[in-house]
Amino acid sequence: MRRTLNLLLGLMVILCCQLLGQFLHERFELKVPAAIVGMLLLLLFLLLGKNHSHATVQAGHRLLRLLPLFFIPAGAGIVLYRDIIAHEYLAIGAALLIGTPLAFVITLLLFNQFDRSTSCRKGRDQ
């Protein structure tokens, strides 16, 4: 019974952060998506709220086990829009073949730049 209540408490915290993020997004017309605002609020809660963070982490682990179910709508979308995908296959293929390696290269360059600046700072501090 206690495990169930902890799970419900954790899910309630996650959903409240999401709803509060949605409210803040709409109320202040933020340029950042509501889901990102909600995740930042959840991060703040986990960093600052020591009392219920364990229940929230446990609920998050339970949700992660269900993550493959979230890919079903994407598969259904591919089946539903197969005519459009067939018509635009060249543009989609080019975006995937060029965009994916480009994203990897940019990420690598940014990581190297960050790593260099961090190691330079550590050298000056010592």
N, C-alpha and C positions, 0 to 999 in steps of 0.2 A: 504494500500500500504506500509506503514511504517513497519507494523508487518511482512509482507512478506520479505521486504528487511533485517530486523533484523534476520529473520529465515535463509535466504540465507547466510548472513554474518556469523552466528553461525555455520552453516553446512560447510561453506568454511574453517573456522578456524579448525574445527574438522578434516576435510579431509586433510588440509595442515599439521597438526600435524602428521597424519597417514602417509602421503607421505614422510615427512621429516624423520620420524622414520624408514621407509623402506629404504630410501636413506642412512641414517647413518648406519643402520644394514648391508647393502650390502657393503658400501664403506669401513668401518672399520672392517668388518668381526666380528661383535660383537657376543658374545655367548648368549646374551639376545635376545628373539624374537622381531621382528620389531614392533609388536603391543604393546609390553610393553614399548619400547622406545618411540613410538608415544604417549602412555598414559602419560608417564612421562613428555614429552614435553607439552602436554595439561595441565597437572597439573601445570607446571611452568608458562604457559601462564595465567592460571586462577589465580594463586597467584600473579603474577607480572603485568599482563595487566588489569588495572582497566577500560579502555575505552570500550572494546568490550566483557568483560567477561559476562555481563548480556545477551547479544545476544547468546553467546555460551551456557550458562546454559539453556536458553529457548529452543534452538535447541536440547540439550541433553534430556530435558524433553519430547519433541516431539518424539525423537527416542525411549525413554524408553516405551512410550505408544505402540510402534510397536514391542517391544521385543518378544512377543509370535510368531510373524512371523518367527523369526530366528530359532525356534525349528522345523519348517517344514522340512528343509534339514536333520535334525537328524532322524526324523520319516521316511523320504524317504530312508535314509541309512539303517535303520533297516529292512524295507520291501525289499530293494534291496539285502541285504546281509543275508537274513534269513537262507539260507542254511549253510553259514559259521557259523552263530550264533548257529544254531541247532547242528552243528557238535562240536562246542567248548563251549557248554552251561555250562559244568562243570567248566572249567577254568574261564569263565566270571562270573559265579555265585560265585565261590570261591573268585575271586578278589573283587567283590562287597560286599560280606558278611564279608570278612576279612578286606579289605581296607578301607571301609567306617567307621566302628567303630574305627579302628586303627588311621585314620586321625582325628577323633573327640577326641580321647584320647590324641594324640600328641599335638593337638591344645590346649586342656584344660591344659595340663602340661606346655606348653610354656606360656600360658596366666597367669597361677598361678605364674610361675617364674618371668615373667615380672612385675606382680602386686606386688609381694613381693619386688623386687628390687626397684620399684618405691616408695613404701611406706617406705622402709628403707631410701632412699634418702630424702624423705620429712621429716622424723623424724630427720635426721641429719641437715637439713637446718633450722629447726625451733628452 
